[in-house]
Each structure stands twice: as C-alpha cells, then as structure tokens.
Amino acid sequence: MSTITLNQLNSRDREEFVRIVGPVFEHSPWIAEVTWHRKPFASVGKLHAELCATVAQAGEQKQLALIRAHPDLVGKLAQAGQLTKESTGEQTSAGLDKLAPDEVKLFQGNNLAYKAKFGFPFIICARLNKKEAILNGFETRLKNTREQEIKAALEEIGKIARLRLEDLVK
C-alpha cells in the first residue's frame, strides 16, 4: 500500500478520496464518501474520528452491513486466498495463516457458533491480538448480548480502521 500525506489527501476530490480512504473500512467505501465533505482534516486522528462518527450516525442497518462486510477469521475466503490484501496481512500478523488443522477447525467452529448466535461474523482487530487472545475473545464474547456484540464489533472495526489509516496517511 502506498502512502499519502494528510495535505495531499485533503486536496483530493471526492472520487479520489473515496478510492484512497474507502478500503480503510472493509468493502464499505460509503463511509469515506459520506465523510469527505468534512475535510480538511487537521490530523489522522481527526480523520479517524470523523470516519467513526459517520459509522456511529449511520443507523443499525448500515452498521450491521459494515460488520457483515468483514470476513470470518480463518474462514473460507482466507483458506481460498480471497481476502482483501489488508485482511490477509492482518490475519497473517496474528499468526492465523500458520494454524494446524485442528486449530483451523476450532476457529471455524467458533465462527459458526458466533454467527448462529449474533447473525454476523466475529470481529476483532487481529493486528492487536494473537491466536490465543482471539480464541479467548470468542469464548468471552459468545456470552454477550447481541447489542453488546454490535458495540464490540464496531469498536474493533474502529481499531482496524485506525491502523489502516496510520499505514496509509503519513
């Protein structure tokens, strides 16, 4: 991923801004599109806050669509090599590309249990966690209510977006 300065990003038109910032939120360029008109952004932190405010103000249906746009950890897309390059790198950083067959089955079983309970994939910022912490996260968060998990998923998406922005904007 190439980097851009904040000044360069602030000078981009809507289409270019969405092309650059859109991938920060998995398959959800609408967030960058809605946020674009609030520029110029004084810092990467301010840009991140505005993007997250867009998500917070979007309403539950759009928030659920954002959550559902994320792939399962160690899921079919990962196994087939069909994740976005960002998701591939994030899952790799957590060591999820080097699992034994029984560990893959464990992740896939957790994914199924989580989706059956909540109706969307388990989201955790893989770059800030390793395999053991992620597995513990499944165990802990499966005890939550759906409302708690929507909130937790959106918080994790915010962390993912922050790291992706920091990689993108210098």
C-alpha positions in Angstrom: 0.0 0.0 0.0 1.4 3.4 -0.9 1.3 6.3 1.5 0.0 9.8 1.1 0.4 12.9 3.2 -2.6 14.4 5.0 -2.2 17.6 2.9 -2.3 15.5 -0.3 -5.4 13.6 0.9 -7.2 16.8 2.0 -6.7 18.2 -1.6 -8.3 15.2 -3.3 -11.7 15.4 -4.9 -14.4 13.1 -3.6 -13.8 10.3 -6.1 -10.1 10.2 -5.4 -10.6 10.5 -1.6 -13.0 7.6 -1.7 -10.6 5.5 -3.8 -7.8 6.1 -1.3 -9.7 6.0 2.1 -12.6 3.7 1.1 -10.6 0.4 1.8 -9.9 1.5 5.4 -13.4 0.1 6.2 -13.8 -3.4 4.7 -15.9 -3.3 1.5 -17.6 -0.1 2.8 -16.5 2.9 0.7 -19.7 4.7 1.6 -18.1 5.8 4.9 -15.3 7.7 3.1 -17.8 9.1 0.7 -20.1 10.5 3.5 -17.1 11.8 5.4 -15.3 13.5 2.5 -17.2 16.8 2.8 -15.9 17.4 6.3 -12.3 18.0 5.1 -9.8 19.4 5.6 -8.8 17.1 8.4 -6.2 18.5 10.9 -4.7 15.1 11.7 -5.0 11.4 11.0 -6.7 11.2 14.4 -9.3 13.8 13.4 -9.9 12.0 10.1 -10.4 8.7 12.0 -12.8 10.4 14.5 -14.9 11.8 11.6 -15.0 8.4 9.8 -16.0 6.7 13.1 -18.7 9.4 13.6 -20.1 8.6 10.2 -20.4 5.0 11.2 -21.9 5.9 14.6 -24.5 8.1 12.9 -25.3 5.6 10.1 -28.0 3.7 12.0 -28.2 0.0 12.8 -28.8 -1.4 9.3 -25.8 0.3 7.8 -23.7 -0.7 10.9 -24.7 -4.3 10.5 -23.9 -4.2 6.8 -20.4 -2.9 7.7 -20.0 -5.7 10.3 -21.2 -8.3 7.8 -18.7 -7.0 5.2 -15.9 -8.5 7.3 -14.6 -12.0 6.6 -14.6 -14.8 9.1 -11.2 -15.3 10.8 -9.6 -18.4 9.2 -12.8 -18.7 7.1 -13.4 -19.9 3.6 -12.2 -16.7 1.9 -8.9 -16.9 3.9 -8.5 -20.6 3.1 -9.1 -19.8 -0.6 -6.7 -16.8 -0.6 -9.6 -14.4 -1.5 -9.3 -11.9 1.3 -8.5 -8.2 0.7 -4.8 -7.6 1.0 -5.4 -5.7 4.2 -7.3 -8.6 5.8 -4.7 -11.0 4.6 -2.0 -9.0 6.2 -3.9 -8.6 9.4 -4.8 -12.3 9.8 -1.1 -13.1 9.0 0.1 -10.7 11.7 -1.9 -12.7 14.3 -0.4 -16.0 13.1 -3.7 -17.2 11.6 -2.0 -18.3 8.4 0.1 -20.9 10.3 -2.6 -22.9 12.1 -2.6 -26.7 12.5 -5.7 -28.5 11.0 -7.3 -28.9 14.5 -6.8 -25.2 15.1 -8.5 -24.3 11.8 -11.4 -26.5 12.8 -11.6 -24.8 16.2 -11.7 -21.3 14.6 -14.3 -22.5 12.1 -16.5 -24.0 14.8 -16.2 -20.7 16.8 -17.2 -18.8 13.7 -20.3 -20.9 13.2 -21.3 -20.7 16.9 -20.8 -16.9 16.9 -22.7 -16.3 13.6 -25.6 -18.6 14.7 -26.0 -16.5 17.9 -25.4 -13.0 16.6 -26.1 -13.1 12.8 -22.8 -11.6 11.8 -19.1 -12.5 11.9 -16.8 -12.2 14.9 -14.7 -9.0 14.6 -11.5 -8.5 16.4 -8.5 -6.4 15.5 -6.2 -9.2 14.5 -3.1 -6.9 14.4 -3.5 -6.2 18.1 -4.1 -9.9 19.0 -2.6 -13.3 18.6 -4.2 -16.7 18.1 -4.7 -17.4 21.8 -6.2 -14.0 22.6 -8.6 -14.3 19.6 -9.7 -17.7 20.8 -10.3 -16.3 24.3 -12.2 -13.5 22.7 -14.6 -15.9 21.1 -15.2 -17.7 24.4 -15.8 -14.4 26.3 -17.8 -12.6 23.7 -20.1 -15.6 23.0 -21.6 -14.8 26.5 -22.6 -11.3 25.4 -25.9 -10.0 24.2 -26.4 -9.0 20.6 -26.4 -5.3 21.5 -23.1 -5.8 23.3 -21.6 -7.5 20.4 -22.7 -4.9 17.9 -21.0 -2.3 20.1 -17.8 -4.6 20.4 -17.7 -5.2 16.7 -17.9 -1.5 15.9 -15.2 -0.7 18.4 -12.9 -3.4 16.9 -13.7 -2.1 13.4 -12.6 1.4 14.6 -9.3 -0.1 15.8 -8.8 -1.8 12.4 -9.6 1.4 10.6 -7.2 3.4 12.8 -4.3 1.1 12.0 -5.1 1.0 8.3 -5.2 4.8 8.2 -1.9 5.1 10.0 -0.4 2.8 7.3 -2.0 4.9 4.6 -1.5 8.5 5.7 1.8 9.9 6.8 
